[in-house]
Amino acid sequence: MPKPNVRVLLPNRHQLELRPSDLDSLLAEGHRARLVWCYVEQQDLSELYADIKVVEGGAGRAAIAPEILFALWLYATLDGVGSARGLARLTQAHDAYRWICGGVQVNYHTLSDFRSQQGDFLDECLSANLAALMDAGVVKLKAVAQDGMRVRAHAGAASFRRQERLENHLEQARQRIAELKQQVDEDPGEDTRRRQAAKARAAREREERVQAALDRLPELAEIKQRQGKAAEDARASSTDAEATVMKMGDGGFRPAYNVQYSTDVDSQMIVGVDVVTTGSDQGQLEPMVDQVEARCGRSPEQWLVDGGYPGHGQLDTVAERTEVLAPVPKAKVSKHDQAEGAPAETIDPHTPKAGDSPAVAAWRERMGTEDAKTRYKDRAATAECINAQARNRGLQQLPVRGLDKVKGVATLFALAHNLMRMIALLPEWFGLETAAFATPDMAG
């Protein structure tokens, strides 16, 4: 359509502009990236600094400050970013990530290594934060809710193989390593040697993964036998040997890890993190009680779990440390009662049975009271909410392989969650006014 004979100003988006500005002016006061940095600066990073070998006046390139790497991963977790490569790209393109870096160039290898190797530091950081929150009276441990969620592993279903296939793959990997070594010896060229060394390293890593899968097969075979299946049907992943095929929330079966969180009911702070390779929550009560007790110095008064946790043996072991609130399964009619025509509805499941231990009998009676039923309603509002928030922040599929690395990722999510709760409950720790901070975006 021809334009009329008038004079107008049209956009010219190819015109170069030079705008004098500094990174600090890009973010508003109270921006989430500023709060993350404020939190990181308050942490004891001496363990991370102890690993840095470069010193003032010495040779070598200066290391990236641990504060930057820690803050990047915390902010990325809150932002739903789980890829090290994606995070590295954001440090070049996104103002918040650029602000955290402050002009320091960060590559994805460094970011990936930090997340994979600092699981112990993250765990200690969680304990230190909880100690400070307990001193401030925020975490009181009157009641703790525990729940697990199955998170898709970084392994394909096709990577699960039986023993014979795994042994064949192991032999192929060893042959490949020998071939590459021979090629390096025959061609001393530097460029070729470097490429061959990279291929050899990849072959060795594959050999290690396949060997780890073979090492785990006896454990999986034992599980098969307990299920009444043939031990020969046991399969392990040649990609992530510690991943286990589990039944997921949608009813399908996929390689996954079972991530366990325990949360203080009143403050909604995560006080315990664990990752297990079994799809069932049975047997996970006692280990988490032990962890929270070691982390916080004492056990909570009450422990809220769903019906998958309270095995009788577990109840016996924790009875003297915490009061378990969990649903009692419906009573089963015995053969004698069936012969007498007694319906299951007439049997009160809260009445202790003849073979019950004192702890199990007390649990049955306790769950029959109105007070316990009312208090138990807090479980779903706490544990399910924590799991949902973790899902919303990207805990859908794990970006790492191996139990230790997966636990590091789970702990990072716990730290990110607790950070947002700290900002909401203790804004003065971050130099914020409560009224000024009460915005949906910042509430976490």
N, C-alpha and C positions, 0 to 999 in steps of 0.2 A: 504494500500500500504506500503510495507516494506521500512524503511528509509535506505539510504546508510550508510556505516561505516565511518561517519564523526562526528566531535565534534562541536556542536552548542550550543548556549544559548537560551533556551526556556523560555517563561514567566512563572513565579510562582506567581500567584495572591493571594495565601493564606499566603504568607510571611508577617508577621507583621512588620510595619515600625514605628519608632518613629521620628517624624519630629518636631523640636522645631520651633514654629511659634506663632504669635499673631494675633488676629482678624483684627487688623488695616492693616496688610500687605496683607490681602486677597482681598481688593478692591483697584482698581486703583484710582488715583487722578481724581476728576471730575465724579466719578461714581454717578449714580442717587440716590443711597441710601445716599451718603454723602450730596448731594444737599437737599434731603428731610430733613435730620437731621439739616442742616444749617438753613433751613426755619423754622423748629419747634422751634429751639433755639431762634429765633427772635420774637416768639409769646408771648403774655401775657397769661401765664398759671396760674395766681393767683387764678382764679375761680376754677380750678381743684385742686390746692393745698389746697384751703380752705375746700374741702370735706374730706381731709385726717385727720383722728383722731389720728393716731399714732404719737407720738412726741419723740424727743430725751430724753433718760433717763426714758421713760415710758414703760409700759407693752405692749405686743402685737408684732406681726410680722410686719416688715417693709413693707410698701406699695410699689408697683411698680411705678416708676416715671411716671407721665403722659406723659412726652416727648416720652417715649418708645411706649406707646399704641397709641398715636396720630401719631407718625412717622410710626409705623407698618401699620396702616390702610391707611395712605396716600400712602405709597409705594405699598401696596397690591392693592389699587384701580388703581394706574397707571399700575400695573402688571396684571390687570384683575382678581384678586382673591377676591371673595365676601363671601366666607365661613369662619366663625370663626374657625371651626375645621381644614379646609385646611390651614389657616394662622398659626394656632398653630403648625401644622406639619412642615411647612416651617421654623419656627424659630429653628427647630432642624436639618434641612437637607440642607437649602440653605444659602450660605455664606452671601448674602446681608441681609437677615433677621437676621441671627446670629450676624452680625456686628451691626445692630440696637439694638438688645437686649443686646449685650455686656456681655454675660454670665448670664443675668437675666432670670430665668425660667418664662414663661408666658403660662397660660392654656387658653383654648378656652372660658371658662365661663367668665373670666376677659375681654377678647377681645370682646365677645358678649355684655357684660354689658356696656362697654365703648361706643360702637357704638350706642346702644339703648338709653342710658341715657344722652348723651352729645349733643343732638341736638341744644339746646340753645347756648352752647359754640361754636359749629361749625358755627352757624349763626352769632354770634358776631365776630368770627374770620374773616368771610367773609367781614363783614362791616369794620373792622379795616384795613384789607388788601386793600380794595378799597379806603379808606381814604388816605392811604399812597401812593397808585398809582396815585390818583388824585393830591396830593401834588407834586408828581414827574413829573406830566404832561403827564403820560402815558394814563390814562383814561380821556377823554375830554368830553364825553357824547354829542358829536355832533349828533350822531344817534344811536339808540338802536333797535335791532331786537329781536322780541319775537316769540317763537314757542313752541308748546307742543308735547309731544310724549307719547303714551300709553305704559306703561310698565307692563308686566304680574305680577300679584299679587302672593303672596305666599299662595294661596288658590286654591283648586280644584273646578272644575265646579260642581261636585257632592255634594259639601258642601252647595250649595244654596237650601234653603228649605222654604216652605210657612209657614204661622203662625201656623197652626195646628200641623205640624211636629215639629216645633221649640218648641212649648209648651210641646209636648210629651217628647222631648229630655231634656228639662229643668226639668221636673218632674223626669225623670230617673236619671239625675245628682244629684238632691237633695236626692233621695232615696239612691243613692250610697254613698253620703257623710254621711248620717245617719248610714248606715251599717258599714262603716269603723270606724266611731267614736265608735260605740258599740263594734266592735272587739278590738279596742285599750283598751277600758275600761275593757273588759273581760280578756285580756291577757297582763299582765303588763311587760312581758319580754322586756328587753331593745332593743335587736336586732329586735324582731318582731314589737315593738312599732315604731322603726325608719322606718321600711319598710312600715308599715301601714300609718305613717304620710306622707311619700312621695306619697303614693297612694291617700291619702286624699287631699293633695295639688294639685295633678293633676286633681282630681275630681272637686275641687273648681274652678280651672282655666277654666275647661270646662264649668261649670255652668256660670261663668262670660262671657265667649265668647257667649254662647247661649243667655244669657240675653241681651248682647249688640246687637245681631242680632235682637231680638224681639224689642228692643228700636228703631232700625233704620227702621223697617218695615213701620211705618206711612210715613216717608219721601219718601221711595220707592213707596209706594202706591199712593202718591200724584203725583209722576212723571208718573206712569202708567196712571193715570186719565188724565193728561195733554196730553198724547200720544193717548188718546181715547181708552185705554184698561181697562180691569176690574181691580179694586184695589185689588181684592182677588188673582190675579196672581203675586203680588209682592213677591219676594223671597230675602232673605238675607243669607249671608254665616255664618255658625256656626263656621268657622275657623278664618275668618277675616271679621268682620261685616262691616268694612268701605270700603272693596273692592267692586267694581261695575263691572258688566258685560258690556264690551265695545266692539265696533267694532274695530278690529285690522287692521294693515296695509295690511295683507294678505286677508282681507275680512271676516275672521272668528270672532266669538264672544267668548271672554274669560274674566275671572276676571282680572281687571287691575286697575291701578291708572294713572291719567293724570299728567305727570311731566312737569312743565312749566319752561323754562329758558329764560331770557332776556340777551342779549349780546351787549356790546359796539362794534360797527361796526369796528372802526379804530384799536382798540387794540385787539379785539377778546377776551376780558375779560368778564366773566359772572358777571353781576351786579345784577341779581335778580333770586331767586329760589322760586318756589311754587309747591305745589302738591294738586290737587283737585280730587274729587270723581265722577266727571261728565265727560263723554266721549267727550263732545263738548267744543270747545274753546270759544263759545259765552259767553260773560260776564266776561272773564278773562283779558280784557284790563285794565280796571280801577284799579282793585286790584294790578296788577303788577306795574302800574305807581305810585300808592301810595307807594308801597314797595320801589321802586328804589329812589323815592324822599326822603323817610325817611332814607334810607340807605346811600345815597350819598349827601344829603343836597340840592339837586335841581333836577329838571326834565330834561331829554335830550331835545335837540332842535327838533329832529324828532324821530318818533316811527314807525318802519316798522313791519307790520303784514300781514298775508295772509287774504283771504276772509272770514275766519271763525270768525274773531274777531269784525269787525266794525259794531256793532249794533248802531242804531241811538242814543239811550240813552247813550251808552258808549262814542260816539263821543262828545256828548254835555258836558259830565262831565269832559273830559280831554282837551277840546279845548283850554282853557286858559293856560294850563301848557305845552303842547307839540303839535307838528304838526304831525298828523297821516297820514302815507302813506300806503294805502291799496287799492287793486283793487276794482273798482266800478262794481257791477253786471250789466249784460246786461239789457237793458230796456225791460219791458214787454209791449206788445201792449194792450191798453185798449179796452173794448168792442166797444166804439165809434170809435176808430181808426180802429178796425177790420172791422166795418161796412163801413168805408170809404175806406177800402182796403189798409191801410198804413202798409207796412212791418216793422218788428222790426229793420231791418238794417238801416232804415232812421231815427230812433230816437237816438239822441246822449245821451248816459247815463251820460255824464259829464255836461249836462245842468241842472241847479237846477229846482226842481219841486215845485209846488205851496205850498205843505205842508211841505217843508223842513225847518228845523231850520237854523239859520245863520251858525252854525258849520257844519251841514250836507251839506249845499249849498256850503260852502267854500271847503269842502273835495271833492265834485264832480268836481268843477272847477279846483282845484289844481291837481287832478289826470289826467286831460286832457292835462296838460303841458308836454313838452318834458323833462324839468328838473326833474320833479317828477318821470316820467317813468324811466329815467336813474338812479336816486338815488334809486328807488325801487328795482333795480336789485341786490343791495347789500344784500337784505334780505335773499335770498336763499343761497348765498355764505357764509353768517354768521350763521344764525339760523340752517339751514340744516347741515352745517359742524359740529356745536357743538353737535347736536343730534347724528350724525354719530360717532363722537369720543367717546361719552358716550356709545354708543352701542358697539363699538370696545373694550372699557375698561370693558365690562361685564354687562352693564345695560340692560340686556335682561329679567331677571326675578328677582324680588325683594327678598332679603333673609330675610326680616323682615315682621312683620304684624302690622297693625295699622297706621293711618295717620301721627302721630307725628314721629314714627320711620322711616317711609318711607321718610318723609321730611328730616330727619337727613341723610339718605343714599344719597338722591339727593344733599344735601348741601356738603357732603363729595366728591362727584364727581365734584361739582363745584370748590371746593378748590383744588382738584388734577389738574383739568384743568388749573386753574389760576396759580398754581405753575409753571407748565411747560411754560406758557406764560411769567411769570415773569422771568424765567431763560433765555428765548429767548430774551426778550426785555431789561432786566436789569441784565445782567450777573455779573456786578460789585457788586451787592448786595450779590452775592454768592462767591465772590472772584475769579471770572472767567474772562478770557480774551475772548472777542467776537470771535476772529478768532479761538481760541482753542476750543471754545464750539460749533462751527457750524458743528455738526455731525447729521445725520438723526436720530440716536437713541435718542439723547438728545433733539431734537427739540420738542418732545411731540406729 
